[in-house]
Amino acid sequence: MANEIDIVQLLALTVERNGSDLHLCAGSHPMVRVNGNLAPLSEMILDAGICRAFIYSILTEYQRARFEETLELDFALVVSNLGRFRCNAHFSRGVVEATFRYIPEQIPPLESLGLPPVVKRLCSLKQGLILITGITGTGKTTTLAAMIEEINRSRTGVIVTIEDPIEYVFSHNLSRIKQREIGADTKSFPIALRHVLRQDPDVILVSEISDLETISAAISAAETGRLVLAALHSGDAPNAIDRIVDAFPKERQDQVVAQLVNSLQAVIVQRLLPKADGTGRVVCTEIMVMNEAVRSCLRDRRFQSILGMIELGGKDGMMTFDESVANLYSNGLISKDEALLNARDPNRINAVKPAKKGFFG
């Protein structure tokens, strides 16, 4: 059965079906995620031997050695005439398994993502820290890539990206872009960030900040007059700030808060919600832009008050999830059930009149 189909054919089928991810698990069909839902990709059932053969067939000797030593491997795969994939190989109950995320060759224009206009305005900033947050699979990488491409086409400068692994591949435009991959071009995020200032960057992208060292280095880089864009896992804007501060020991938290007051420019939080017509997903956003009111809340560590400041900050481009969800529902893009599921205040959704009466039945 292993000879009936190979890994490249499975990846091609994933792209053909507009899938975002391919999952190889022993004892299961190959599974593809389309618009957030999993479905079988072929009739074959994978066993441990087939999984191992598929995955090892695309690894270099160096990657195999690393994988067998660490039991985890993140890597990028380029398939001729097909595209690029972000891959994770891992063990599950002693069996080699893997997940493949398809990375489109073309970086989508920022305007095509459905993000508010303030996101484009943030790309014109010359310094400070911008966080793009959300849970896994909510389009953070795509938003980061679109923002970098917007900067690349609109002004001159040096852009350094630090990624694990490299996903979207950029071409030089008005800016010059240096893409550095963890493991291949540098040992770690903190090490890369410690040396990045000697590379004369104007903009720095960090594909993930998840540990104290990386968070600290990213904030310090933003304080030097560079624009730093970074991804972080968090559910909403106040939680993103809380998570950063809590990553530090208590004796350092006041210092970190002071640094964020001076360097943080914005937090963009994303969710992807299924469209009402079943044709795909649409982005839902919460955006916090630093103004004096937000800085005051941050300075005094009144994180619970930040949401209220976002509600009042519409003139600065701020938006809560409730506002975004209500807009999507009123425009007929998501169902009422989906809107209620994602709103903090269901009464706000119940008060909305959808664009098409009876559309949601």
N, C-alpha and C positions, 0 to 999 in steps of 0.2 A: 504493500500500500504506500510505502514511503516513496516509491518510484512514480506514483501516479501524478504527483504534484510536488513542486519544490518551493522553497521559501520565496524566491523571486516572483513566482506565479501568485502566491498568496498576497504578497505586497502589491502586485499589479491589480489583483481583484479588489483589494482594500481601496486603492485610488479610484478604480473604475466605479465603485459603489459609493463614492464620496464619503468614505469612512475617515474618521480621525485617528483611530487606533486599531491595531491588530494585536490580539492576545493569543499566545500559544501556551496551553496548559495541558498536561498529561491527563488522559481520561476524558477529554472533551473535544468537540469540534474546534477548529480554528474559529475564533470569534472576532467580529468586527463591530466597532462602535460607530453608529451613524446617528447624528443629531442627538447624542447623549444616550442612545439605547443600544444594547448588545444584541447581535443576531449571528447565527452560524454563517460561516463564509463558504464552507464546503461540506460534503457529506462525510468526509474522512474523520476518523477518530484518532487523535494523536496518542501515542504511547510514549513512555520515557525515552526509548531509543530514537524515535522519530524526532521528538523535541530536541534532544541533544544533537542529533545529526543536522537538523535545520539550523540551529543556533551556532554550532561550532563551524558550520560551513562558511559563515560570513565573518568570523573573527580572525584577526591576524595572530601570529604566534605570540606576540607581546600581549595582546588582549587576552588570549587564552590563559597565559601565565598569571596575569593580574587577576583575572576572574577566579581562577582556582585558588589563588592565595587569599583574596579578600571575600570571595563568595558573592560579590556584587560587582556589576560593571555598567556604567553609563557610557554610551558611545554614540557617534553619528555614523550613519550608513548612507552612502550615495549609490544609487542604482541607475545605471545608464538608461537613458530614454524614459525614466520613470520619475526620479526625483530624490529627495533627501528625507531621511527618517532619523528621529531621535529614538534611541533604543536603550532598553534596560534589560540586562540578563541577570537572573537571580536563581536561587535554589528554593524549592518548595517541597518539604518532606523528602529531601535528598535528590529531587528531580530537577534538572535544568529546564527553566521556563523563561519566557521573555514577553515584553510588551514593546510595540513599535508605534511611534507617533509620526504621522505624515506631516512634513513641513513643505507647504507649497513653494514652488520655485520663485514665484512673484510675490514681493512684499506688498500687501494691500495698501492702497492710499489711506491715510488717516481718516479722510472724509467718508470712506466706504464702511467704516466699522460701526457707525451708529453712535459714536461718542459725542458728547456735548462740545460746542465750539471752544470752550475754555481749554480743552486739552491741546488744541492746536496753538492757542496763545501761550500755554506753558512751554511749548517747544522753543519759543523765542527767548526764554530766560537764559542768562549767561552764567548764573551760579546758583548754588543751593541744592537741596535734596528733594527729589520727587519720588514718591513710593507708588508703585502699581501693585495692588494687593487683591486677594481673593483666594478661594480654595483652588485645589488642583483642577485643571481642565476648564478654566473660565476665560481663557484667551489672553492671559497676562503677557505671554511671550510675543503674541501677535501685536498687541498694543505697543509694547516696548520697541519692537522692530519698526512699526509704522512711525513712531515718534522719532526714532533715530533716522529713518529715511527722510522724514520731513526736515529735520535739521540738516541732513546731508545735502539735500537739494536746494536749501534756502540760504545757507551761509557757509563761509569758509571756516576751517578749523581742523583740529585733529580729534578724532573720536576713537577712544579705546574701549573695546568691549571685552569683558571677562566672563566666559560662559562655560557651562558644564552640562552637556557638550555644546559646541557651536550648532545652532539650528538654522536660522535664516542666514544666507550669505549675502553680504553687501558688496556693492561696487562703488569705487570712488566717484564722487560727483563734485560738488564744490568743496566738500570736506575730504580729508584723507582718513580712511578707516583701518584700524589695526584690530583684528579679531584674535583673541587669545583663548585657547581652550585649556581647561584644567586637565592636567595629566600629560598633554601633548606639548603645550607651550609654556606652562607654568605649573608649579606644584600645588598651589591652593589659592583660594580667594584672598585670604589675608596677605600672603606673600606677594601676590600680584598687585594688590592695592598698596602695599608698602613701597613698591618700586614704580608705580604708575606715574607719579608726579615727575619723575625723571624722563618720561617719554613725551613731555610737553603737551599734555592733553587739554582740550577745551571742554570736552564732554566725556564722561565715563559711564559705561553701562555695566551693571553687575546683575547677572541673570538670576541670582538668588542670594538673599541675606538671611541666614537662619541660625547663626551662632554669634556669640559675643564678639569674637575677634573680627569677623567680617562686618558686623554692624558698626563696631567702633571705628574700623578703618574707613568705611563708607562715609560716616558722618564727618570724620576728620578731613577726608578728601573734599567734601562739600564745603567745609569751612575755609579751604584754601583759595576759594574763588573759582572753582570749577562747577559745572553742572553735572550732578550725579543722578542717574536714573537707576532704580533698583526694584526688584520684585521681592515681595514678602507674602507669606501665607497668613491671612487674617480675614475675619468675617466682615468687619466694617471699619470705618475710619477711626473711631475712638479706640477700638481693640488693637489696631495697628500700632498706635502710639503706646498704649499700655504694654503691648508685647515687647516693644523695643526697650522701654524703660525697665521692665521686669527681667530682661535678659542680663542686666547688670547687678552686681552685688549692691546691697543697700547703701554702703558707704560711697558708691560712685553714682547713684541715681540722680542726686541733685545736680551734679556736673553734667550728666547726659541730658537732663531736662533743659539746662541752660544752653547746651549746644544745639538741641533741637529748636529751641525758641529762636536762635540766631540763624540756623541753616535750613530747616525744613520749609519747603515752599508749598507742597501740596501732597495730598493722598488721594489716589484714584482707586476705588474699589469696584470690582466687576463681578457680575454673575451672568451666566448664559441661561436664558429661559426659553422653553419650547414655544414656538409660534402657535397661535390659535388654529391656523389652517394646516398645521402638521408639516410644513415645507422646510423646516429648519429651526434655528434658534436665533434669538435676538439678545443684544447686550443690554443689561440693566446696570446702572452705575450709581455710586455714591461718591461725591467729590467734595473734599475739604480743601479750601485754599487758605493759606495763612493770612489773616488780617489781625488787627490789634485785639479784637475780641477773642479770637482763637488763641493768640499768643498769651493773652492774660490767663485763659483757662489752663493752658499748658504750663505756664510759669508757676501757677498756684497748684498745679496737679489736680485740677478739678476736671478730670477726664470725662466724668459723667455729664458735664455741662456742655461738652463740645458739640453734641448732637443738636442742642438748641441753637448754638451759634451757626451751625450749618443751615438749619431751617431759616434763619434770619439773613443768611449771606447770599441770597440770590443775585444781588447786584455784582458780586465778585465772582459769579459763576458757580457758586456752591449748589449742591443738590443732594437731598437724602434719597435713600432707596425708596421710601414711600412715594416721593414725588416722581421718581423715575418710573416706578411700577404703575402709578396712577396714569402717567402720560402714555405708557405702552398700552394699558388697558383701554383708555379713552380713545386711542387711535386704532383700536381693533387688532393690535398685534399679538396680544396674549389673552387667554381666557380669564374669566373672573376667578375661577378656582385657582389658577396659577398666580393671579394678582394677590389674592387673599393669603396664599401660602407664603408669599415673599414680603408682605407688608408688615411693618411693626404695628400699625394701627388699622385694623380691618374696617373701622368706621369710615376712614378716608376713601377706601375702595368702594364701599357700599354707597357712598354719596356721588360716585362718578357715573356719568351717563356715557356708555360706550358709543363709538362713532356710528355703528349700525345697529339699530334697534332689533333685538332678538337674535343678533349674530351668534351669541354664545349659548343660546338655548339653555 
